[in-house]
Amino acid sequence: MSILQGKKIILGLTGSIAAYKSVFLLRLLQKAGAEVRVCTTPSVSEFVGELTLSGLTGEKVFSGIWEENWSEHVEWGNWADLFIVAPLTANTLAKMAHGLCDNALTAVYLAARCPVMVAPAMDVDMYRHPRTQANIKILSQDGVQVLPTGSGYLASGLQGPGRMMEPEEILTQVEQFFGPQPLQGKKVLISAGPTREAIDPVRFISNRSTGKMGYALAEEAQALGAEVVLVSGPTSLAPPAGVNLLAVESAQQMFEAVVGEQPTDIVIMAAAVADYTPAEVADEKIKKKEGDMAIPLQRTQDILRYLGGKKPAGQILVGFAMETQHELENAQKKLEAKNLDFVVLNSLREKGAGFGHNTNKITLLSKQHPPQTFDLKSKREVAKDIFSGILTLI
Ligand code: CTP
């Protein structure tokens, strides 16, 4: 039996070209056994006919707040197990973030007692606009699960992020939401992104890490029901909904944040922590002089090694290894030297793996099992594979 059997879901549509995809989402949810009601903002009728929506649900679409029984939105808000807004336009996002309530959908949102999931859909520049990003942050902080957008061709002809998550992927998110939560009650710390090691007030040493793998791990840990702390170096990513983000810059700050959050049940160090930092940070901007220059560097504290040396019974420690040669051998050494339970090995030689990509190809090494190599997958799917390994130890 599907996990969605008998679940009550309100699907909220807003006026975006992506609204046509929500007709498929509606069918997918129904096929999985959910009972679905639809509410819309007024402009949805420009994109999808109300007859299509009511025809599929067999119920009236809730679209006009003034035409209904005055307390209709309250009844809907109490009825549902989950409220999904897909597509979510920049306009309705802003209204939800600021508590505006001028149509059926925003009224249902404010009245909803159930968890809320949203799938934004907008043009790349609207999506990247600081106001939109700030509004996404507000919704996340309010506990709304903001689904990531896809990248690619948009209806405007522009390319980039802002495309609504595909209906099948949204269905997976919904199934996960209602699914078993094996990490309920567990505290999971994930580090992500690069660190920045200051040379002077304007310059730093860093690396090409974008944080995508660590953020995907945080999202998965969240979906599995964990309390998630994400210690992140500078990235351009929005933290997953409900995750406790600790933003840091340097390796030393990351060390303090990670150690300060102990004890935890699981630690995954996905961050590309600098191994060296300038021995001294100049107070003033360094002026150029004739001839070459050298910057003396000193080793940073190895966070994983430190945690491995103090590992409490039952804690699961996971490290990453990025190797270009003798991959398995080097990763195996890391597993033992840092007292880890798993090492996630990614090779820079693999196409589509490593820094910046949306995909990754990993080999999972552990003390218990022989190395397991996975196919090239999206980082979110890779995160699932890593957690499948971790769950065998819980
Ligand atoms: N790590 C850490 N603290 C550091 C450096 C790295 O916790 N100061 C963690 C990383 O987050 C990662 C793992 O250790 O999980 C990587 O191990 P590291 O020994 O740094 O290996 P690489 O950088 O992959 O390679 P190399 O051995 O060449 O340094």
Boltz pocket constraint, residues with backbone or C-beta under 6 A from the ligand:
constraints:
  - pocket:
      binder: B
      contacts: [[A, 191], [A, 251], [A, 269], [A, 270], [A, 271], [A, 272], [A, 273], [A, 274], [A, 275], [A, 300], [A, 301], [A, 302], [A, 303], [A, 304], [A, 305], [A, 318], [A, 319], [A, 320], [A, 321], [A, 322], [A, 323], [A, 334]]
      max_distance: 6.0
